[in-house]
Amino acid sequence: MDALLGCSPATHREGHLLAYAFRPDWEGQLGKVIAHVSGAAVADFARVLSASATLAASTYLQA
């Protein structure tokens, strides 16, 4: 958990850099929103994060 919270994954989308911050304390604030998010949207988001992580790891390992 410390490693996850200590990083800030990012991805490019439509010409913008999106950086994600993992905040476990936001669960209570986002609970109502999360209940209405479609499974397809979550899967798409997970694919973007996975692709970003793969690219970052690849770039890091080549350096």
mmCIF file of the N, C-alpha and C atoms, coordinates in Angstrom:
data_MODEL
# 
_entry.id   MODEL 
# 
loop_
_atom_site.group_PDB 
_atom_site.id 
_atom_site.type_symbol 
_atom_site.label_atom_id 
_atom_site.label_alt_id 
_atom_site.label_comp_id 
_atom_site.label_asym_id 
_atom_site.label_entity_id 
_atom_site.label_seq_id 
_atom_site.pdbx_PDB_ins_code 
_atom_site.Cartn_x 
_atom_site.Cartn_y 
_atom_site.Cartn_z 
_atom_site.occupancy 
_atom_site.B_iso_or_equiv 
_atom_site.pdbx_formal_charge 
_atom_site.auth_seq_id 
_atom_site.auth_comp_id 
_atom_site.auth_asym_id 
_atom_site.auth_atom_id 
_atom_site.pdbx_PDB_model_num 
ATOM 1   N N  . MET A 1 1  ? 0.825   -1.189 0.000   1.00 0.00 ? 1  MET A N  1 
ATOM 2   C CA . MET A 1 1  ? 0.000   0.000  0.000   1.00 0.00 ? 1  MET A CA 1 
ATOM 3   C C  . MET A 1 1  ? 0.871   1.256  0.000   1.00 0.00 ? 1  MET A C  1 
ATOM 4   N N  . ASP A 1 2  ? 1.962   1.244  0.752   1.00 0.00 ? 2  ASP A N  1 
ATOM 5   C CA . ASP A 1 2  ? 2.848   2.412  0.785   1.00 0.00 ? 2  ASP A CA 1 
ATOM 6   C C  . ASP A 1 2  ? 3.428   2.710  -0.593  1.00 0.00 ? 2  ASP A C  1 
ATOM 7   N N  . ALA A 1 3  ? 3.806   1.651  -1.317  1.00 0.00 ? 3  ALA A N  1 
ATOM 8   C CA . ALA A 1 3  ? 4.360   1.846  -2.660  1.00 0.00 ? 3  ALA A CA 1 
ATOM 9   C C  . ALA A 1 3  ? 3.305   2.424  -3.592  1.00 0.00 ? 3  ALA A C  1 
ATOM 10  N N  . LEU A 1 4  ? 2.081   1.948  -3.490  1.00 0.00 ? 4  LEU A N  1 
ATOM 11  C CA . LEU A 1 4  ? 0.997   2.451  -4.330  1.00 0.00 ? 4  LEU A CA 1 
ATOM 12  C C  . LEU A 1 4  ? 0.721   3.917  -4.033  1.00 0.00 ? 4  LEU A C  1 
ATOM 13  N N  . LEU A 1 5  ? 0.666   4.265  -2.768  1.00 0.00 ? 5  LEU A N  1 
ATOM 14  C CA . LEU A 1 5  ? 0.378   5.651  -2.391  1.00 0.00 ? 5  LEU A CA 1 
ATOM 15  C C  . LEU A 1 5  ? 1.570   6.567  -2.635  1.00 0.00 ? 5  LEU A C  1 
ATOM 16  N N  . GLY A 1 6  ? 2.752   5.995  -2.779  1.00 0.00 ? 6  GLY A N  1 
ATOM 17  C CA . GLY A 1 6  ? 3.947   6.799  -2.992  1.00 0.00 ? 6  GLY A CA 1 
ATOM 18  C C  . GLY A 1 6  ? 4.226   7.121  -4.450  1.00 0.00 ? 6  GLY A C  1 
ATOM 19  N N  . CYS A 1 7  ? 3.393   6.614  -5.347  1.00 0.00 ? 7  CYS A N  1 
ATOM 20  C CA . CYS A 1 7  ? 3.613   6.901  -6.768  1.00 0.00 ? 7  CYS A CA 1 
ATOM 21  C C  . CYS A 1 7  ? 2.443   7.709  -7.309  1.00 0.00 ? 7  CYS A C  1 
ATOM 22  N N  . SER A 1 8  ? 2.653   8.281  -8.460  1.00 0.00 ? 8  SER A N  1 
ATOM 23  C CA . SER A 1 8  ? 1.609   9.045  -9.117  1.00 0.00 ? 8  SER A CA 1 
ATOM 24  C C  . SER A 1 8  ? 1.564   8.650  -10.585 1.00 0.00 ? 8  SER A C  1 
ATOM 25  N N  . PRO A 1 9  ? 0.794   7.600  -10.916 1.00 0.00 ? 9  PRO A N  1 
ATOM 26  C CA . PRO A 1 9  ? 0.731   7.184  -12.305 1.00 0.00 ? 9  PRO A CA 1 
ATOM 27  C C  . PRO A 1 9  ? 0.094   8.270  -13.162 1.00 0.00 ? 9  PRO A C  1 
ATOM 28  N N  . ALA A 1 10 ? 0.486   8.320  -14.401 1.00 0.00 ? 10 ALA A N  1 
ATOM 29  C CA . ALA A 1 10 ? -0.047  9.340  -15.302 1.00 0.00 ? 10 ALA A CA 1 
ATOM 30  C C  . ALA A 1 10 ? -0.229  8.745  -16.683 1.00 0.00 ? 10 ALA A C  1 
ATOM 31  N N  . THR A 1 11 ? -1.049  9.382  -17.474 1.00 0.00 ? 11 THR A N  1 
ATOM 32  C CA . THR A 1 11 ? -1.282  8.959  -18.839 1.00 0.00 ? 11 THR A CA 1 
ATOM 33  C C  . THR A 1 11 ? -1.612  10.173 -19.688 1.00 0.00 ? 11 THR A C  1 
ATOM 34  N N  . HIS A 1 12 ? -1.361  10.050 -20.981 1.00 0.00 ? 12 HIS A N  1 
ATOM 35  C CA . HIS A 1 12 ? -1.745  11.109 -21.915 1.00 0.00 ? 12 HIS A CA 1 
ATOM 36  C C  . HIS A 1 12 ? -3.134  10.799 -22.447 1.00 0.00 ? 12 HIS A C  1 
ATOM 37  N N  . ARG A 1 13 ? -3.974  11.798 -22.504 1.00 0.00 ? 13 ARG A N  1 
ATOM 38  C CA . ARG A 1 13 ? -5.306  11.621 -23.073 1.00 0.00 ? 13 ARG A CA 1 
ATOM 39  C C  . ARG A 1 13 ? -5.712  12.908 -23.769 1.00 0.00 ? 13 ARG A C  1 
ATOM 40  N N  . GLU A 1 14 ? -5.948  12.811 -25.052 1.00 0.00 ? 14 GLU A N  1 
ATOM 41  C CA . GLU A 1 14 ? -6.419  13.943 -25.853 1.00 0.00 ? 14 GLU A CA 1 
ATOM 42  C C  . GLU A 1 14 ? -5.531  15.176 -25.674 1.00 0.00 ? 14 GLU A C  1 
ATOM 43  N N  . GLY A 1 15 ? -4.220  14.963 -25.717 1.00 0.00 ? 15 GLY A N  1 
ATOM 44  C CA . GLY A 1 15 ? -3.276  16.067 -25.632 1.00 0.00 ? 15 GLY A CA 1 
ATOM 45  C C  . GLY A 1 15 ? -3.009  16.592 -24.234 1.00 0.00 ? 15 GLY A C  1 
ATOM 46  N N  . HIS A 1 16 ? -3.531  15.919 -23.220 1.00 0.00 ? 16 HIS A N  1 
ATOM 47  C CA . HIS A 1 16 ? -3.328  16.350 -21.837 1.00 0.00 ? 16 HIS A CA 1 
ATOM 48  C C  . HIS A 1 16 ? -2.669  15.233 -21.040 1.00 0.00 ? 16 HIS A C  1 
ATOM 49  N N  . LEU A 1 17 ? -1.899  15.612 -20.055 1.00 0.00 ? 17 LEU A N  1 
ATOM 50  C CA . LEU A 1 17 ? -1.307  14.643 -19.146 1.00 0.00 ? 17 LEU A CA 1 
ATOM 51  C C  . LEU A 1 17 ? -2.203  14.537 -17.921 1.00 0.00 ? 17 LEU A C  1 
ATOM 52  N N  . LEU A 1 18 ? -2.716  13.339 -17.658 1.00 0.00 ? 18 LEU A N  1 
ATOM 53  C CA . LEU A 1 18 ? -3.542  13.106 -16.480 1.00 0.00 ? 18 LEU A CA 1 
ATOM 54  C C  . LEU A 1 18 ? -2.715  12.367 -15.445 1.00 0.00 ? 18 LEU A C  1 
ATOM 55  N N  . ALA A 1 19 ? -2.642  12.901 -14.258 1.00 0.00 ? 19 ALA A N  1 
ATOM 56  C CA . ALA A 1 19 ? -1.927  12.242 -13.162 1.00 0.00 ? 19 ALA A CA 1 
ATOM 57  C C  . ALA A 1 19 ? -2.957  11.802 -12.132 1.00 0.00 ? 19 ALA A C  1 
ATOM 58  N N  . TYR A 1 20 ? -2.790  10.584 -11.642 1.00 0.00 ? 20 TYR A N  1 
ATOM 59  C CA . TYR A 1 20 ? -3.746  10.018 -10.696 1.00 0.00 ? 20 TYR A CA 1 
ATOM 60  C C  . TYR A 1 20 ? -3.131  9.968  -9.309  1.00 0.00 ? 20 TYR A C  1 
ATOM 61  N N  . ALA A 1 21 ? -3.915  10.344 -8.326  1.00 0.00 ? 21 ALA A N  1 
ATOM 62  C CA . ALA A 1 21 ? -3.478  10.283 -6.933  1.00 0.00 ? 21 ALA A CA 1 
ATOM 63  C C  . ALA A 1 21 ? -4.394  9.305  -6.205  1.00 0.00 ? 21 ALA A C  1 
ATOM 64  N N  . PHE A 1 22 ? -3.821  8.299  -5.568  1.00 0.00 ? 22 PHE A N  1 
ATOM 65  C CA . PHE A 1 22 ? -4.609  7.333  -4.823  1.00 0.00 ? 22 PHE A CA 1 
ATOM 66  C C  . PHE A 1 22 ? -4.862  7.885  -3.423  1.00 0.00 ? 22 PHE A C  1 
ATOM 67  N N  . ARG A 1 23 ? -6.131  8.040  -3.096  1.00 0.00 ? 23 ARG A N  1 
ATOM 68  C CA . ARG A 1 23 ? -6.506  8.607  -1.810  1.00 0.00 ? 23 ARG A CA 1 
ATOM 69  C C  . ARG A 1 23 ? -7.540  7.710  -1.129  1.00 0.00 ? 23 ARG A C  1 
ATOM 70  N N  . PRO A 1 24 ? -7.098  6.788  -0.289  1.00 0.00 ? 24 PRO A N  1 
ATOM 71  C CA . PRO A 1 24 ? -8.045  5.892  0.381   1.00 0.00 ? 24 PRO A CA 1 
ATOM 72  C C  . PRO A 1 24 ? -9.112  6.640  1.177   1.00 0.00 ? 24 PRO A C  1 
ATOM 73  N N  . ASP A 1 25 ? -8.794  7.824  1.666   1.00 0.00 ? 25 ASP A N  1 
ATOM 74  C CA . ASP A 1 25 ? -9.756  8.576  2.457   1.00 0.00 ? 25 ASP A CA 1 
ATOM 75  C C  . ASP A 1 25 ? -10.895 9.145  1.613   1.00 0.00 ? 25 ASP A C  1 
ATOM 76  N N  . TRP A 1 26 ? -10.800 9.068  0.300   1.00 0.00 ? 26 TRP A N  1 
ATOM 77  C CA . TRP A 1 26 ? -11.868 9.591  -0.559  1.00 0.00 ? 26 TRP A CA 1 
ATOM 78  C C  . TRP A 1 26 ? -13.012 8.604  -0.754  1.00 0.00 ? 26 TRP A C  1 
ATOM 79  N N  . GLU A 1 27 ? -12.836 7.369  -0.317  1.00 0.00 ? 27 GLU A N  1 
ATOM 80  C CA . GLU A 1 27 ? -13.867 6.363  -0.536  1.00 0.00 ? 27 GLU A CA 1 
ATOM 81  C C  . GLU A 1 27 ? -15.224 6.815  0.001   1.00 0.00 ? 27 GLU A C  1 
ATOM 82  N N  . GLY A 1 28 ? -15.243 7.371  1.193   1.00 0.00 ? 28 GLY A N  1 
ATOM 83  C CA . GLY A 1 28 ? -16.493 7.833  1.770   1.00 0.00 ? 28 GLY A CA 1 
ATOM 84  C C  . GLY A 1 28 ? -17.122 8.956  0.968   1.00 0.00 ? 28 GLY A C  1 
ATOM 85  N N  . GLN A 1 29 ? -16.294 9.829  0.415   1.00 0.00 ? 29 GLN A N  1 
ATOM 86  C CA . GLN A 1 29 ? -16.803 10.955 -0.361  1.00 0.00 ? 29 GLN A CA 1 
ATOM 87  C C  . GLN A 1 29 ? -17.296 10.525 -1.737  1.00 0.00 ? 29 GLN A C  1 
ATOM 88  N N  . LEU A 1 30 ? -16.684 9.492  -2.293  1.00 0.00 ? 30 LEU A N  1 
ATOM 89  C CA . LEU A 1 30 ? -17.014 9.071  -3.652  1.00 0.00 ? 30 LEU A CA 1 
ATOM 90  C C  . LEU A 1 30 ? -17.965 7.882  -3.709  1.00 0.00 ? 30 LEU A C  1 
ATOM 91  N N  . GLY A 1 31 ? -18.366 7.365  -2.579  1.00 0.00 ? 31 GLY A N  1 
ATOM 92  C CA . GLY A 1 31 ? -19.201 6.165  -2.545  1.00 0.00 ? 31 GLY A CA 1 
ATOM 93  C C  . GLY A 1 31 ? -20.445 6.264  -3.390  1.00 0.00 ? 31 GLY A C  1 
ATOM 94  N N  . LYS A 1 32 ? -21.161 7.376  -3.320  1.00 0.00 ? 32 LYS A N  1 
ATOM 95  C CA . LYS A 1 32 ? -22.407 7.534  -4.091  1.00 0.00 ? 32 LYS A CA 1 
ATOM 96  C C  . LYS A 1 32 ? -22.123 7.598  -5.589  1.00 0.00 ? 32 LYS A C  1 
ATOM 97  N N  . VAL A 1 33 ? -21.020 8.224  -5.957  1.00 0.00 ? 33 VAL A N  1 
ATOM 98  C CA . VAL A 1 33 ? -20.654 8.320  -7.371  1.00 0.00 ? 33 VAL A CA 1 
ATOM 99  C C  . VAL A 1 33 ? -20.231 6.960  -7.903  1.00 0.00 ? 33 VAL A C  1 
ATOM 100 N N  . ILE A 1 34 ? -19.396 6.276  -7.139  1.00 0.00 ? 34 ILE A N  1 
ATOM 101 C CA . ILE A 1 34 ? -18.883 4.971  -7.562  1.00 0.00 ? 34 ILE A CA 1 
ATOM 102 C C  . ILE A 1 34 ? -20.024 3.986  -7.808  1.00 0.00 ? 34 ILE A C  1 
ATOM 103 N N  . ALA A 1 35 ? -21.071 4.079  -7.017  1.00 0.00 ? 35 ALA A N  1 
ATOM 104 C CA . ALA A 1 35 ? -22.210 3.170  -7.167  1.00 0.00 ? 35 ALA A CA 1 
ATOM 105 C C  . ALA A 1 35 ? -22.887 3.312  -8.525  1.00 0.00 ? 35 ALA A C  1 
ATOM 106 N N  . HIS A 1 36 ? -22.727 4.461  -9.182  1.00 0.00 ? 36 HIS A N  1 
ATOM 107 C CA . HIS A 1 36 ? -23.398 4.712  -10.453 1.00 0.00 ? 36 HIS A CA 1 
ATOM 108 C C  . HIS A 1 36 ? -22.475 4.660  -11.665 1.00 0.00 ? 36 HIS A C  1 
ATOM 109 N N  . VAL A 1 37 ? -21.215 4.308  -11.461 1.00 0.00 ? 37 VAL A N  1 
ATOM 110 C CA . VAL A 1 37 ? -20.266 4.219  -12.567 1.00 0.00 ? 37 VAL A CA 1 
ATOM 111 C C  . VAL A 1 37 ? -20.458 2.879  -13.270 1.00 0.00 ? 37 VAL A C  1 
ATOM 112 N N  . SER A 1 38 ? -20.481 2.913  -14.582 1.00 0.00 ? 38 SER A N  1 
ATOM 113 C CA . SER A 1 38 ? -20.693 1.674  -15.334 1.00 0.00 ? 38 SER A CA 1 
ATOM 114 C C  . SER A 1 38 ? -19.449 0.794  -15.282 1.00 0.00 ? 38 SER A C  1 
ATOM 115 N N  . GLY A 1 39 ? -19.670 -0.499 -15.336 1.00 0.00 ? 39 GLY A N  1 
ATOM 116 C CA . GLY A 1 39 ? -18.559 -1.444 -15.338 1.00 0.00 ? 39 GLY A CA 1 
ATOM 117 C C  . GLY A 1 39 ? -17.649 -1.244 -16.537 1.00 0.00 ? 39 GLY A C  1 
ATOM 118 N N  . ALA A 1 40 ? -18.229 -0.877 -17.681 1.00 0.00 ? 40 ALA A N  1 
ATOM 119 C CA . ALA A 1 40 ? -17.427 -0.650 -18.890 1.00 0.00 ? 40 ALA A CA 1 
ATOM 120 C C  . ALA A 1 40 ? -16.489 0.532  -18.696 1.00 0.00 ? 40 ALA A C  1 
ATOM 121 N N  . ALA A 1 41 ? -16.957 1.584  -18.041 1.00 0.00 ? 41 ALA A N  1 
ATOM 122 C CA . ALA A 1 41 ? -16.115 2.757  -17.790 1.00 0.00 ? 41 ALA A CA 1 
ATOM 123 C C  . ALA A 1 41 ? -14.961 2.393  -16.867 1.00 0.00 ? 41 ALA A C  1 
ATOM 124 N N  . VAL A 1 42 ? -15.223 1.585  -15.871 1.00 0.00 ? 42 VAL A N  1 
ATOM 125 C CA . VAL A 1 42 ? -14.176 1.149  -14.945 1.00 0.00 ? 42 VAL A CA 1 
ATOM 126 C C  . VAL A 1 42 ? -13.150 0.293  -15.686 1.00 0.00 ? 42 VAL A C  1 
ATOM 127 N N  . ALA A 1 43 ? -13.634 -0.603 -16.551 1.00 0.00 ? 43 ALA A N  1 
ATOM 128 C CA . ALA A 1 43 ? -12.722 -1.453 -17.320 1.00 0.00 ? 43 ALA A CA 1 
ATOM 129 C C  . ALA A 1 43 ? -11.856 -0.613 -18.259 1.00 0.00 ? 43 ALA A C  1 
ATOM 130 N N  . ASP A 1 44 ? -12.441 0.386  -18.919 1.00 0.00 ? 44 ASP A N  1 
ATOM 131 C CA . ASP A 1 44 ? -11.668 1.274  -19.794 1.00 0.00 ? 44 ASP A CA 1 
ATOM 132 C C  . ASP A 1 44 ? -10.603 2.023  -19.007 1.00 0.00 ? 44 ASP A C  1 
ATOM 133 N N  . PHE A 1 45 ? -10.978 2.523  -17.839 1.00 0.00 ? 45 PHE A N  1 
ATOM 134 C CA . PHE A 1 45 ? -10.049 3.247  -16.979 1.00 0.00 ? 45 PHE A CA 1 
ATOM 135 C C  . PHE A 1 45 ? -8.904  2.328  -16.543 1.00 0.00 ? 45 PHE A C  1 
ATOM 136 N N  . ALA A 1 46 ? -9.238  1.100  -16.188 1.00 0.00 ? 46 ALA A N  1 
ATOM 137 C CA . ALA A 1 46 ? -8.215  0.139  -15.768 1.00 0.00 ? 46 ALA A CA 1 
ATOM 138 C C  . ALA A 1 46 ? -7.250  -0.164 -16.914 1.00 0.00 ? 46 ALA A C  1 
ATOM 139 N N  . ARG A 1 47 ? -7.765  -0.260 -18.144 1.00 0.00 ? 47 ARG A N  1 
ATOM 140 C CA . ARG A 1 47 ? -6.893  -0.499 -19.291 1.00 0.00 ? 47 ARG A CA 1 
ATOM 141 C C  . ARG A 1 47 ? -5.943  0.672  -19.510 1.00 0.00 ? 47 ARG A C  1 
ATOM 142 N N  . VAL A 1 48 ? -6.435  1.886  -19.353 1.00 0.00 ? 48 VAL A N  1 
ATOM 143 C CA . VAL A 1 48 ? -5.577  3.064  -19.513 1.00 0.00 ? 48 VAL A CA 1 
ATOM 144 C C  . VAL A 1 48 ? -4.480  3.063  -18.455 1.00 0.00 ? 48 VAL A C  1 
ATOM 145 N N  . LEU A 1 49 ? -4.841  2.781  -17.215 1.00 0.00 ? 49 LEU A N  1 
ATOM 146 C CA . LEU A 1 49 ? -3.832  2.725  -16.146 1.00 0.00 ? 49 LEU A CA 1 
ATOM 147 C C  . LEU A 1 49 ? -2.814  1.624  -16.405 1.00 0.00 ? 49 LEU A C  1 
ATOM 148 N N  . SER A 1 50 ? -3.290  0.476  -16.839 1.00 0.00 ? 50 SER A N  1 
ATOM 149 C CA . SER A 1 50 ? -2.389  -0.639 -17.114 1.00 0.00 ? 50 SER A CA 1 
ATOM 150 C C  . SER A 1 50 ? -1.428  -0.304 -18.247 1.00 0.00 ? 50 SER A C  1 
ATOM 151 N N  . ALA A 1 51 ? -1.946  0.280  -19.318 1.00 0.00 ? 51 ALA A N  1 
ATOM 152 C CA . ALA A 1 51 ? -1.088  0.658  -20.443 1.00 0.00 ? 51 ALA A CA 1 
ATOM 153 C C  . ALA A 1 51 ? -0.068  1.704  -20.011 1.00 0.00 ? 51 ALA A C  1 
ATOM 154 N N  . SER A 1 52 ? -0.498  2.648  -19.184 1.00 0.00 ? 52 SER A N  1 
ATOM 155 C CA . SER A 1 52 ? 0.412   3.687  -18.690 1.00 0.00 ? 52 SER A CA 1 
ATOM 156 C C  . SER A 1 52 ? 1.515   3.085  -17.832 1.00 0.00 ? 52 SER A C  1 
ATOM 157 N N  . ALA A 1 53 ? 1.146   2.147  -16.977 1.00 0.00 ? 53 ALA A N  1 
ATOM 158 C CA . ALA A 1 53 ? 2.134   1.490  -16.109 1.00 0.00 ? 53 ALA A CA 1 
ATOM 159 C C  . ALA A 1 53 ? 3.124   0.691  -16.938 1.00 0.00 ? 53 ALA A C  1 
ATOM 160 N N  . THR A 1 54 ? 2.633   0.007  -17.956 1.00 0.00 ? 54 THR A N  1 
ATOM 161 C CA . THR A 1 54 ? 3.507   -0.772 -18.828 1.00 0.00 ? 54 THR A CA 1 
ATOM 162 C C  . THR A 1 54 ? 4.488   0.138  -19.553 1.00 0.00 ? 54 THR A C  1 
ATOM 163 N N  . LEU A 1 55 ? 3.991   1.238  -20.077 1.00 0.00 ? 55 LEU A N  1 
ATOM 164 C CA . LEU A 1 55 ? 4.851   2.193  -20.779 1.00 0.00 ? 55 LEU A CA 1 
ATOM 165 C C  . LEU A 1 55 ? 5.886   2.784  -19.831 1.00 0.00 ? 55 LEU A C  1 
ATOM 166 N N  . ALA A 1 56 ? 5.452   3.161  -18.635 1.00 0.00 ? 56 ALA A N  1 
ATOM 167 C CA . ALA A 1 56 ? 6.388   3.746  -17.660 1.00 0.00 ? 56 ALA A CA 1 
ATOM 168 C C  . ALA A 1 56 ? 7.476   2.738  -17.290 1.00 0.00 ? 56 ALA A C  1 
ATOM 169 N N  . ALA A 1 57 ? 7.080   1.494  -17.061 1.00 0.00 ? 57 ALA A N  1 
ATOM 170 C CA . ALA A 1 57 ? 8.058   0.457  -16.698 1.00 0.00 ? 57 ALA A CA 1 
ATOM 171 C C  . ALA A 1 57 ? 9.042   0.220  -17.846 1.00 0.00 ? 57 ALA A C  1 
ATOM 172 N N  . SER A 1 58 ? 8.524   0.194  -19.054 1.00 0.00 ? 58 SER A N  1 
ATOM 173 C CA . SER A 1 58 ? 9.367   -0.024 -20.217 1.00 0.00 ? 58 SER A CA 1 
ATOM 174 C C  . SER A 1 58 ? 10.382  1.115  -20.372 1.00 0.00 ? 58 SER A C  1 
ATOM 175 N N  . THR A 1 59 ? 9.906   2.335  -20.205 1.00 0.00 ? 59 THR A N  1 
ATOM 176 C CA . THR A 1 59 ? 10.768  3.506  -20.304 1.00 0.00 ? 59 THR A CA 1 
ATOM 177 C C  . THR A 1 59 ? 11.822  3.485  -19.211 1.00 0.00 ? 59 THR A C  1 
ATOM 178 N N  . TYR A 1 60 ? 11.417  3.144  -17.999 1.00 0.00 ? 60 TYR A N  1 
ATOM 179 C CA . TYR A 1 60 ? 12.328  3.100  -16.859 1.00 0.00 ? 60 TYR A CA 1 
ATOM 180 C C  . TYR A 1 60 ? 13.418  2.048  -17.067 1.00 0.00 ? 60 TYR A C  1 
ATOM 181 N N  . LEU A 1 61 ? 13.010  0.885  -17.571 1.00 0.00 ? 61 LEU A N  1 
ATOM 182 C CA . LEU A 1 61 ? 13.962  -0.207 -17.747 1.00 0.00 ? 61 LEU A CA 1 
ATOM 183 C C  . LEU A 1 61 ? 14.954  0.075  -18.881 1.00 0.00 ? 61 LEU A C  1 
ATOM 184 N N  . GLN A 1 62 ? 14.566  0.897  -19.855 1.00 0.00 ? 62 GLN A N  1 
ATOM 185 C CA . GLN A 1 62 ? 15.449  1.232  -20.964 1.00 0.00 ? 62 GLN A CA 1 
ATOM 186 C C  . GLN A 1 62 ? 16.458  2.304  -20.579 1.00 0.00 ? 62 GLN A C  1 
ATOM 187 N N  . ALA A 1 63 ? 16.143  3.062  -19.534 1.00 0.00 ? 63 ALA A N  1 
ATOM 188 C CA . ALA A 1 63 ? 17.028  4.179  -19.125 1.00 0.00 ? 63 ALA A CA 1 
ATOM 189 C C  . ALA A 1 63 ? 18.284  3.703  -18.460 1.00 0.00 ? 63 ALA A C  1 
# 
